[in-house]
Amino acid sequence: MRRQLTAIIEKGEKGRYVALCPEFDIASQGETIEQAKANLKEAVSLFLECASEEEIRERFQDEIFVTSIEVATLA
């Protein structure tokens, strides 16, 4: 079975990229966006292989909303 999950990737410290899968609260990193995404995919896959069905059900968040907001700034 295959499942579509969310990958949020942002530039972190020292030029590395940090990737997060909010559905399971799993993060990884890489030197490039592609590497961070691949490392996150591996981390999530390993979690799904090793975790019990109960832990997977408990950690899974099925309502993830990614949106933007507008705020006033001082500058």
VOVO-700163 format. One line per field, with one value per atom (N, C-alpha, C, O, CB): residue in one letter; atom name; x, y, z negated. Coordinates in pm, 1 decimal. Last residue first. Glycine has a CB too. Layout:
N
aa (A; ...)
at (CA; ...)
u (X; ...)
v (Y; ...)
w (Z; ...)
//
This chain:
75
aa (A; A; A; A; A; L; L; L; L; L; T; T; T; T; T; A; A; A; A; A; V; V; V; V; V; E; E; E; E; E; I; I; I; I; I; S; S; S; S; S; T; T; T; T; T; V; V; V; V; V; F; F; F; F; F; I; I; I; I; I; E; E; E; E; E; D; D; D; D; D; Q; Q; Q; Q; Q; F; F; F; F; F; R; R; R; R; R; E; E; E; E; E; R; R; R; R; R; I; I; I; I; I; E; E; E; E; E; E; E; E; E; E; E; E; E; E; E; S; S; S; S; S; A; A; A; A; A; C; C; C; C; C; E; E; E; E; E; L; L; L; L; L; F; F; F; F; F; L; L; L; L; L; S; S; S; S; S; V; V; V; V; V; A; A; A; A; A; E; E; E; E; E; K; K; K; K; K; L; L; L; L; L; N; N; N; N; N; A; A; A; A; A; K; K; K; K; K; A; A; A; A; A; Q; Q; Q; Q; Q; E; E; E; E; E; I; I; I; I; I; T; T; T; T; T; E; E; E; E; E; G; G; G; G; G; Q; Q; Q; Q; Q; S; S; S; S; S; A; A; A; A; A; I; I; I; I; I; D; D; D; D; D; F; F; F; F; F; E; E; E; E; E; P; P; P; P; P; C; C; C; C; C; L; L; L; L; L; A; A; A; A; A; V; V; V; V; V; Y; Y; Y; Y; Y; R; R; R; R; R; G; G; G; G; G; K; K; K; K; K; E; E; E; E; E; G; G; G; G; G; K; K; K; K; K; E; E; E; E; E; I; I; I; I; I; I; I; I; I; I; A; A; A; A; A; T; T; T; T; T; L; L; L; L; L; Q; Q; Q; Q; Q; R; R; R; R; R; R; R; R; R; R; M; M; M; M; M)
at (N; CA; C; O; CB; N; CA; C; O; CB; N; CA; C; O; CB; N; CA; C; O; CB; N; CA; C; O; CB; N; CA; C; O; CB; N; CA; C; O; CB; N; CA; C; O; CB; N; CA; C; O; CB; N; CA; C; O; CB; N; CA; C; O; CB; N; CA; C; O; CB; N; CA; C; O; CB; N; CA; C; O; CB; N; CA; C; O; CB; N; CA; C; O; CB; N; CA; C; O; CB; N; CA; C; O; CB; N; CA; C; O; CB; N; CA; C; O; CB; N; CA; C; O; CB; N; CA; C; O; CB; N; CA; C; O; CB; N; CA; C; O; CB; N; CA; C; O; CB; N; CA; C; O; CB; N; CA; C; O; CB; N; CA; C; O; CB; N; CA; C; O; CB; N; CA; C; O; CB; N; CA; C; O; CB; N; CA; C; O; CB; N; CA; C; O; CB; N; CA; C; O; CB; N; CA; C; O; CB; N; CA; C; O; CB; N; CA; C; O; CB; N; CA; C; O; CB; N; CA; C; O; CB; N; CA; C; O; CB; N; CA; C; O; CB; N; CA; C; O; CB; N; CA; C; O; CB; N; CA; C; O; CB; N; CA; C; O; CB; N; CA; C; O; CB; N; CA; C; O; CB; N; CA; C; O; CB; N; CA; C; O; CB; N; CA; C; O; CB; N; CA; C; O; CB; N; CA; C; O; CB; N; CA; C; O; CB; N; CA; C; O; CB; N; CA; C; O; CB; N; CA; C; O; CB; N; CA; C; O; CB; N; CA; C; O; CB; N; CA; C; O; CB; N; CA; C; O; CB; N; CA; C; O; CB; N; CA; C; O; CB; N; CA; C; O; CB; N; CA; C; O; CB; N; CA; C; O; CB; N; CA; C; O; CB; N; CA; C; O; CB; N; CA; C; O; CB; N; CA; C; O; CB; N; CA; C; O; CB; N; CA; C; O; CB; N; CA; C; O; CB; N; CA; C; O; CB; N; CA; C; O; CB; N; CA; C; O; CB)
u (878.3; 969.9; 897.8; 959.8; 1084.4; 682.6; 731.5; 821.1; 837.2; 807.4; 399.1; 536.0; 577.0; 513.7; 631.9; 100.9; 164.6; 306.8; 330.2; 81.5; 50.4; 62.2; 128.8; 204.0; 142.4; -121.3; -64.1; -63.7; -165.0; -144.8; -53.2; -121.2; -51.5; 64.3; -120.7; -117.1; -35.8; -120.9; -243.8; 22.1; -116.0; -173.0; -78.8; 29.2; -315.9; -189.3; -77.5; -136.2; -198.6; 32.8; -318.0; -352.4; -230.4; -174.7; -470.8; -398.5; -285.9; -325.3; -361.9; -152.6; -544.1; -590.0; -474.8; -455.8; -707.7; -429.9; -486.2; -537.8; -572.1; -596.6; -155.3; -245.5; -302.2; -228.9; -171.3; -34.6; -82.0; -183.1; -283.2; -143.6; 23.3; 101.1; 43.2; 68.6; 241.5; -157.3; -152.6; -82.5; -124.8; -82.3; -98.5; -231.9; -229.4; -292.5; -332.6; 166.4; 137.5; 1.9; -10.6; 139.2; 126.5; 203.4; 177.2; 167.2; 353.3; -25.2; -81.0; -7.3; -70.7; -74.4; 151.1; 29.5; -32.1; -84.4; -72.7; 488.9; 370.8; 252.0; 253.0; 340.2; 760.9; 664.0; 548.5; 515.4; 610.8; 911.6; 951.8; 845.7; 842.3; 1076.9; 802.3; 845.3; 864.0; 835.9; 974.7; 758.2; 642.5; 677.3; 591.6; 586.9; 1025.8; 930.1; 813.1; 773.5; 879.1; 1121.4; 1177.3; 1084.4; 1066.3; 1314.9; 967.0; 956.7; 1008.3; 946.9; 1034.0; 1061.7; 921.3; 902.5; 830.1; 830.9; 1330.5; 1298.5; 1154.2; 1127.5; 1322.0; 1301.7; 1364.1; 1326.5; 1294.2; 1517.8; 1186.7; 1114.8; 1169.2; 1092.8; 1125.5; 1397.2; 1269.7; 1188.3; 1128.7; 1189.8; 1588.7; 1617.4; 1489.2; 1474.0; 1719.3; 1460.0; 1491.3; 1517.1; 1473.1; 1613.8; 1450.7; 1326.9; 1349.8; 1268.9; 1270.6; 1724.5; 1640.1; 1509.8; 1463.2; 1610.7; 1795.7; 1851.6; 1768.2; 1743.8; 1997.9; 1650.6; 1625.9; 1676.8; 1610.7; 1691.6; 1766.8; 1624.2; 1594.0; 1520.9; 1539.3; 2085.6; 2002.2; 1856.3; 1825.9; 2041.2; 2181.2; 2258.9; 2179.3; 2203.0; 2389.9; 1919.1; 2008.7; 2079.5; 2042.7; 1932.5; 1708.6; 1778.5; 1867.1; 1887.5; 1862.3; 1394.0; 1525.1; 1590.6; 1534.2; 1515.2; 1121.7; 1204.2; 1334.9; 1380.1; 1231.6; 786.9; 918.8; 995.4; 941.2; 909.1; 508.9; 605.4; 745.5; 812.8; 562.2; 331.9; 391.9; 491.2; 551.7; 461.4; 242.4; 147.1; 200.2; 123.2; 114.4; 462.8; 379.6; 279.7; 236.5; 305.2; 772.9; 646.5; 553.3; 563.1; 666.1; 1024.6; 931.9; 811.2; 754.2; 887.4; 1363.2; 1236.7; 1153.0; 1205.2; 1261.4; 1603.2; 1532.7; 1397.3; 1325.6; 1516.6; 1915.6; 1770.9; 1710.1; 1759.3; 1723.8; 2203.2; 2136.8; 1986.3; 1936.1; 2173.1; 2331.3; 2295.6; 2230.4; 2204.7; 2414.3; 2353.2; 2471.7; 2436.5; 2504.2; 2544.9; 2010.6; 2141.7; 2249.7; 2238.5; 2175.2; 1773.9; 1811.6; 1948.1; 1993.9; 1811.5; 1506.4; 1650.2; 1682.6; 1625.5; 1703.5; 1250.0; 1297.1; 1447.5; 1508.0; 1229.3; 973.4; 1119.3; 1156.2; 1101.3; 1177.1; 735.8; 763.9; 915.1; 977.9; 691.3; 541.0; 682.1; 698.8; 678.3; 778.9; 268.8; 318.3; 466.2; 511.9; 239.3; 188.6; 210.8; 267.4; 309.1; 306.0; 8.1; 59.2; 70.9; -26.0; -32.9; 93.7; 18.9; 86.9; 209.3; 9.3; 48.1; 121.5; 31.6; -90.6; 166.1; 84.5; 0.0; 88.5; 192.2; -95.9)
v (4673.8; 4723.0; 4746.4; 4787.8; 4624.6; 4565.1; 4698.6; 4756.7; 4878.5; 4694.0; 4403.3; 4406.6; 4550.1; 4644.8; 4342.7; 4212.5; 4342.1; 4334.4; 4265.2; 4450.4; 3904.4; 3980.6; 4114.8; 4128.6; 3901.3; 3638.1; 3770.9; 3845.9; 3850.5; 3850.1; 3291.5; 3399.1; 3529.1; 3529.5; 3373.5; 2985.4; 3102.9; 3203.5; 3200.6; 3166.7; 2628.5; 2750.3; 2866.1; 2844.9; 2777.8; 2303.6; 2391.4; 2511.2; 2497.1; 2318.5; 2083.7; 2195.6; 2284.4; 2334.5; 2275.7; 1758.4; 1851.8; 1960.1; 1929.8; 1778.7; 1519.1; 1652.2; 1750.9; 1817.8; 1698.3; 1287.0; 1286.4; 1421.9; 1437.6; 1187.6; 1186.2; 1301.6; 1313.7; 1347.6; 1434.7; 908.1; 960.3; 1073.2; 1057.5; 848.9; 801.4; 916.5; 982.6; 1100.5; 873.9; 587.2; 694.7; 819.2; 930.9; 646.2; 421.7; 481.9; 600.1; 702.4; 376.8; 352.5; 421.2; 491.2; 607.4; 320.7; 216.0; 340.7; 420.3; 542.9; 311.3; -5.3; 85.7; 219.3; 324.8; 21.9; -134.9; -77.4; 24.7; 127.7; -188.6; -43.7; -128.8; -57.7; 64.1; -162.7; 34.5; 69.1; -30.2; -91.7; 212.0; -43.8; -86.8; -64.0; -137.1; -15.3; 59.1; -80.6; -131.3; -247.6; -97.3; 326.1; 242.6; 94.0; 11.1; 281.6; 408.8; 414.7; 320.3; 243.7; 559.0; 374.5; 294.3; 293.3; 189.9; 348.0; 569.6; 428.7; 337.3; 234.9; 402.8; 801.6; 763.5; 616.1; 545.2; 850.9; 793.8; 794.7; 751.2; 672.8; 934.4; 806.6; 689.2; 680.4; 572.3; 694.8; 1060.1; 943.1; 815.5; 726.9; 935.3; 1211.3; 1208.1; 1085.9; 1017.4; 1338.2; 1169.9; 1124.6; 1117.4; 1027.6; 1218.8; 1292.3; 1148.9; 1093.4; 983.1; 1123.7; 1557.5; 1485.8; 1335.4; 1259.1; 1532.6; 1611.7; 1620.0; 1543.9; 1473.7; 1767.3; 1585.9; 1493.5; 1494.3; 1388.7; 1530.4; 1798.4; 1661.8; 1559.5; 1459.1; 1638.1; 2016.1; 1989.2; 1843.9; 1775.2; 2085.4; 1918.8; 1979.1; 1948.3; 1865.7; 1926.4; 1801.2; 1911.4; 1987.0; 2105.7; 1858.6; 1730.0; 1697.4; 1821.3; 1933.5; 1630.7; 1567.1; 1680.8; 1633.7; 1514.0; 1754.8; 1501.8; 1461.2; 1584.0; 1693.4; 1344.0; 1406.8; 1504.2; 1440.6; 1340.4; 1625.7; 1338.4; 1282.3; 1384.3; 1441.9; 1144.4; 1346.2; 1426.8; 1365.4; 1343.7; 1439.3; 1230.6; 1142.4; 1215.7; 1154.2; 1025.6; 1451.6; 1345.1; 1252.4; 1201.4; 1264.2; 1614.7; 1646.0; 1536.2; 1528.9; 1773.3; 1561.0; 1495.9; 1516.5; 1443.9; 1340.8; 1788.4; 1741.5; 1675.5; 1727.5; 1857.6; 1870.1; 1820.6; 1761.0; 1691.0; 1715.4; 2116.9; 2035.6; 1998.6; 2084.4; 2111.4; 2165.8; 2170.9; 2073.1; 1961.9; 2138.9; 2373.1; 2242.5; 2264.6; 2369.9; 2146.1; 2611.1; 2581.4; 2447.1; 2410.2; 2589.8; 2642.9; 2601.6; 2554.4; 2467.4; 2490.8; 2568.5; 2622.7; 2565.2; 2452.5; 2595.0; 2533.6; 2538.0; 2602.3; 2680.7; 2397.8; 2581.7; 2596.3; 2614.4; 2700.0; 2715.6; 2329.9; 2467.5; 2468.8; 2370.0; 2536.2; 2141.7; 2154.4; 2301.2; 2386.0; 2092.5; 1909.4; 2051.8; 2065.3; 2007.3; 2115.9; 1675.3; 1703.2; 1854.6; 1920.3; 1634.9; 1457.1; 1593.1; 1599.6; 1537.6; 1690.9; 1158.5; 1231.7; 1369.4; 1394.7; 1153.8; 901.7; 1036.5; 1105.0; 1109.4; 1117.7; 559.5; 668.2; 801.0; 811.7; 647.5; 226.0; 351.7; 461.4; 456.6; 386.0; -119.0; 0.0; 124.6; 127.5; 0.2)
w (-977.0; -873.3; -742.1; -644.2; -852.2; -1134.3; -1168.7; -1059.6; -1052.0; -1300.3; -978.3; -1027.3; -1056.8; -1009.9; -925.6; -993.4; -982.0; -1038.9; -1138.0; -1055.0; -813.4; -937.4; -909.2; -812.6; -1043.4; -669.8; -646.4; -779.2; -848.9; -536.7; -612.6; -685.9; -652.0; -610.2; -841.0; -435.1; -465.9; -542.4; -537.1; -336.2; -496.0; -439.4; -469.5; -524.7; -496.2; -543.0; -511.7; -439.4; -334.2; -424.9; -770.0; -684.2; -666.6; -764.2; -742.3; -838.2; -828.4; -728.8; -615.3; -784.2; -976.3; -937.3; -946.3; -1047.8; -1025.9; -1068.3; -933.8; -887.8; -770.6; -927.0; -1226.7; -1226.5; -1085.4; -992.5; -1270.9; -1397.1; -1270.3; -1289.4; -1359.3; -1188.3; -1647.2; -1600.0; -1475.8; -1451.2; -1571.5; -1677.0; -1777.0; -1724.4; -1754.1; -1902.8; -1454.2; -1469.0; -1565.5; -1539.2; -1517.9; -1521.5; -1394.9; -1404.0; -1365.5; -1275.6; -1760.7; -1760.0; -1632.8; -1637.2; -1773.8; -1663.0; -1763.6; -1763.8; -1766.6; -1903.1; -1496.3; -1438.6; -1534.6; -1492.2; -1405.4; -1585.5; -1596.9; -1531.5; -1514.0; -1746.6; -1363.6; -1467.8; -1469.0; -1367.6; -1447.1; -1138.6; -1273.0; -1381.0; -1480.1; -1312.2; -903.4; -907.2; -1049.7; -1078.9; -829.8; -968.3; -935.4; -936.3; -966.6; -799.2; -1004.9; -1115.3; -1089.1; -1177.0; -1135.4; -744.4; -853.8; -974.5; -1038.8; -894.4; -611.7; -573.7; -684.2; -714.6; -444.6; -736.4; -751.9; -718.1; -788.0; -662.6; -649.9; -792.8; -817.2; -908.3; -852.0; -368.2; -430.5; -578.5; -627.7; -414.7; -345.4; -294.4; -357.6; -396.0; -140.6; -446.1; -517.1; -474.0; -557.1; -491.5; -248.1; -384.8; -467.8; -550.6; -452.6; -30.7; -24.9; -164.8; -197.0; 65.5; -126.3; -94.8; -92.1; -144.9; 39.7; -147.2; -266.7; -245.2; -334.9; -302.5; 123.4; 24.6; -103.5; -161.9; -7.0; 237.2; 281.8; 180.3; 153.8; 417.3; 108.0; 90.6; 126.5; 55.2; 177.4; -35.3; 68.6; 37.0; -49.0; 210.9; -264.2; -207.8; -100.8; -78.2; -148.3; -506.9; -397.4; -346.6; -381.5; -284.4; -755.2; -696.0; -581.6; -561.9; -802.1; -921.5; -872.9; -812.2; -817.3; -768.8; -1137.4; -1067.4; -1022.8; -1078.1; -1156.6; -1211.5; -1183.9; -1101.8; -1007.4; -1109.3; -1269.1; -1343.9; -1334.1; -1434.9; -1491.9; -1099.7; -1200.6; -1290.0; -1377.9; -1133.0; -956.3; -988.7; -1097.9; -1179.3; -863.7; -897.8; -1014.2; -1050.5; -1165.6; -989.3; -822.2; -786.7; -905.7; -1004.6; -752.7; -730.4; -833.2; -768.8; -672.9; -923.6; -675.5; -620.5; -732.4; -819.2; -508.9; -628.7; -727.2; -667.8; -616.2; -864.2; -474.2; -465.2; -565.5; -584.1; -321.7; -546.2; -531.4; -524.1; -563.4; -650.0; -601.4; -463.8; -440.8; -326.2; -381.4; -877.2; -801.4; -660.4; -605.7; -875.7; -956.0; -989.1; -899.0; -850.8; -1134.7; -686.8; -827.8; -847.1; -764.1; -886.8; -476.9; -491.3; -638.7; -706.3; -407.3; -477.9; -493.3; -510.0; -551.7; -613.3; -383.2; -378.0; -388.8; -318.5; -247.1; -452.7; -465.2; -474.4; -563.0; -590.7; -308.5; -337.7; -338.2; -236.1; -232.3; -371.6; -354.9; -388.4; -484.4; -442.6; -182.6; -306.4; -274.1; -161.0; -400.6; -38.2; -16.6; -151.7; -227.6; 79.8; -44.0; -107.1; -74.5; -82.1; -261.6; 73.4; 78.3; 20.3; 33.8; 225.3; 0.0; 0.0; 0.0; -66.3; -122.8)
//
